[in-house]
């Protein structure tokens, strides 16, 4: 391996030509492995980060009659799929389907709508 003197830089430095990481001998590799293992033993088991559990909504509706469900929904000022999904622990798709069926039956009325959310109100509360 030849060393070349480069004078273009302000500080004089030696640069190795065609250099690279030196290959370790077997003894050096074994020594590094044993040191790494001893450090792991000293540190003990690594502490795992606690991950918040993801809530999984149910596909089934709560065990309530339609009258009980309407009584609870009529207390709400505005009814959104998110409110229904969080209150009854169901998936958003189930809550959207429930609200659209209730609208078809004439129990609730759509007040506002955009691409993401529909807002309903109970007909008795309007």
N, C-alpha and C positions, 0 to 999 in steps of 0.2 A: 504494500500500500504506500503510495507516494503522497507526500504532503506538498502543497503548492502555496506559496506566499502570495496573498492578494494585497496589493497596495492601494487599490482604488478607494477602500473605505478609510474614514478618518482615523479609526483606531486600527492598529496593526493586528491582524489575526491570521491564524493558520487554519486552513480548511482542508479537510481530508477529501481526496478525490476518490470517487466510487466507494464511499463508505457505507456503513449500515450497522445495524445492531449486531453486536458480537454474539456468536452462539455460545451459550453457557455449557460448561462441562457437566457431566453427570453428577459429580459431587456438588456443584453449585446448585443444580436444579433440585436435588434431594434436600439440600439445606434450606432452600427457599420454601419447599413444600412443608417441611417440618415446622418452620417458623410460622407459616400461615396457619397450620393446624393448632399450634400452641396458642396463637392469638385468638382463634375461634373459641377455644376452651376457656380462655380467660374472660372473654366477653359473654359467654353463656349463649343462651338461645336469643336470637334477635327478636325484638318486640315487634309484633305485627300491629299495623294500624287498624283501628276499629272502623269498619265500614258500616254506614247507616243501612239498615235493612230496607229493602225496597218493598213498598206495599203492593200487594197483588190483589186486585179487585176480584170479586166473585162474578160469575156469569149469571147466577140465579138471583131473582128478586127477593126481597125480604118477605117473611111469612106474615103478610098483612093483607087485609081485604082492600078492595079498591076504595071503599068509603073511608077507611082509616088513612090510606095513602093520600086521598084527596083532602082530608081534614088537615093533615100535616102540611101539604103543599099550599093549601089556601091561606095558611098563616104567613107564608113567605110573601114578601112584597114583590120580588121578581124571582122567577124560577129559571135557573140555567142548568145545563147538563152537568157542569162541574159541581154545583151544589148537591144535586141528586146523587151523583157518583160518590162524593165524599161522605154524605150523610148516611147512605145505605150500603156503603162499601161495595159498590159494583163498578164494573168497568165503564169507561166513558161511552163506548158504543152501546152498551145496554141502556144506559141512562138516556142517550139520544133516541133510541128506539122507543123506550117507554114514553118519553115526552111527545114524540110524534104520534104514537097511538092514542095518547090521551087527548091530543089536539084533534085527531080525526073523530073521536067519540064526542067531542064538544065539551070536555071538562076544563080545558085550559085554552088560552088564546095567545097567538104569537104577537108580541109587541114590536120587537125589533129583530133584525137579522143582518149578519154580514157573512163573509166567506167562512169564518171560523166558528162562530157561536150564534145560537138562536136564543132569544130571551122571551120567556113566556110569563103570563100572569094568570092566576086562577080567575075563572069567569065570575064566581061569586064574590071575589075580593075586588073586582074591577070597578 
